[in-house]
Amino acid sequence: MAAELEILTSKRNPLVKQLRLLHNTKGRSSSERLLLEGTHLLEAALQSHYELDVVCYTLAWAQRYPELAMAIAPQAQRWVAVSEEVLAAIATTQTPDGIVATAPRRPSRSPQLPCSLGVAVETLQDPGNLGTILRTAAATKVDGLWLTQDSVAFDHPKVLRASAGQWFQMPMTVSAALLTPLQAAKAAGVQVVATLPTATQAHWDVDWTRPSLIVLGNEGAGLSAEVAAIADVGVRIPLWQSVESLNVAISLAVILYEAQRQRSLK
């Protein structure tokens, strides 16, 4: 007779405490681990052949996704059935869909210069914005992303979720400041384009068929003066009179799709 499946039901279990440490940047950094939440993100990790440590799932989830469960289980170091209450304690989302995993935090692939189309972000604070930027960048053939160290942590669970799995694919690097990569881009013949509300040139007036690196700033303060000064050109997105600004991730999407439009006509 087959042994009855054991389900972890205690929120005091050491494994639960271990996984909850990954809710914050310090815990992820000290353990060199990521927290992956949700079916879609686990599917993306599986498709990217990303190593998985501990995978916690509910029986209800396994019944909804039997084929995915069979695919993930052999790839995990530990495959643990947990109660709904335990999963809720492990997850950072209010309504987790039934699966949470940990994975090694591999060194990210650094973007290469010169690039055909790149994105650099200074002091970005919202994880949802960064995840959306990654997703949009992947959709528009961006070669890589540069991110300043004072931005939201690139491995924040919400960044991974908002990226819709593109986090595993996009080359990205974190640096103390953007001046060095921007200077290197210019030296390699890449035009550096800064997004500035005070710019006189509209985003559609730029020649996006040239190798380009788009630079975005903080959600509220925008770009620092020193980063804005190094740019070859500043651009703005024309807005209706009653609108002051666009969300930073939406602004990037508008610019990237204009770049794609121009390149498709080349």
Secondary structure by P-SEA (a helix, b strand, c coil): cccccccccccccaaaaaaaaaccaaaaaaacbbbbbcaaaaaaaaaacccccbbbbcaaaaaacaaaaaaaaaaccbbbbbcaaaaaaaccccccccccccccccccbbbbcccccbbbbcccccaaaaaaaaaaaaaacccbbbbcccccccccaaaaaaaccccccccccccccaaaaaaaaaaabbbbbbbcccccccccccccccbbbbbbccccccccaaaaaaccbbbbcccccccccccaaaaaaaaaaaaaaaaaac
